[in-house]
Amino acid sequence: MDLHEVIGLVAAVFTTTSFLPQVFKTYKTKDTSGLSLSMYIIFFIGVLLWLIYGVWINSLSIILANLITAILTLYLLVMKIKYK
């Protein structure tokens, strides 16, 4: 693994885990009033496109970061719709 991929993986860890506080708070409180549905839909589409791009160029850091982020974002979208 080269330095570029290591930096990409470290960046992926930080950006992906930044969603965890919101996921935990939403899970605990079931309060989604502060979440913008349209923002998360647009963001989710972007994450899916990044995931496709990562697969296309065979970049582990892009694939892992966006796969996990897609799952966390999808969870928040489901919670937003469920607890509207």
N, C-alpha and C positions, 0 to 999 in steps of 0.2 A: 504494500500500500504506500503510495507516494504522499508527499507533504500536502499536496492539493486536496487529496481525498481525506486526509486526517483533519485538515482545517474545515473542510466541508462537513464532516461528521460532527465535529465539535460545535460548529454553527448550527447544525441540525438539532443537536441536543438542546441548545439554549432556546432556539426559536420554537421548537415543538413543545418543550416543557412550559413555555410561557402561557400556554392555554390551560394548564392544569389547575391553577387557582380558580379560574372561571368555571371550569367543569365541576370542581369540588363544591364551590359555593352554590352553583345551580342545583347540583344533586342534593345538597343538604337543605336548602331553603325552598326549592321548587319555584323560586321567583325568577321569572325571565323578563320582567317588565323593562329592565335596562338593556336588553339585547335587541338589536335591530335585525329583524328578519331579512330584510332586503340586503343588508350588509353581509350577513352570514351566507346567504344564497350566492351572492356574487363572489365572495371569498372562496366558498366551496368549489365553485366552477373553476376558479383560478388554480386552486390546489390540485384539482383533478387534471387540469392541463399540465401543471408542473410534474405531476406523477407520470403522465404519458411521456412527457419530454425526458424525464429521468430514465424511463425504461428504454426509450428510443436511443439515447446516447450511452446507456449502460452505466449510469452513475449511481453507485450505492447510496451516497449521502443524499442525493436528491430523491431517490426512491423511498428510502426509509423515512426521511423527514416528512415528505408529503403523504405517504401512506398513513403514518400515525396522525398527522395533522388532519387528514381527511376524516379519519375515524372520530377524533375528538370534535371536529366541527360538525359532523353529521349527528353526533350525540346532542350537541347544543341545539341544532336545528330541530331535532325530534322533540327535545324538551320545550323549545320555544313554541312549537305548534301544539304540543300536548297541554301545556300550562298557560295558554294564551288568555 
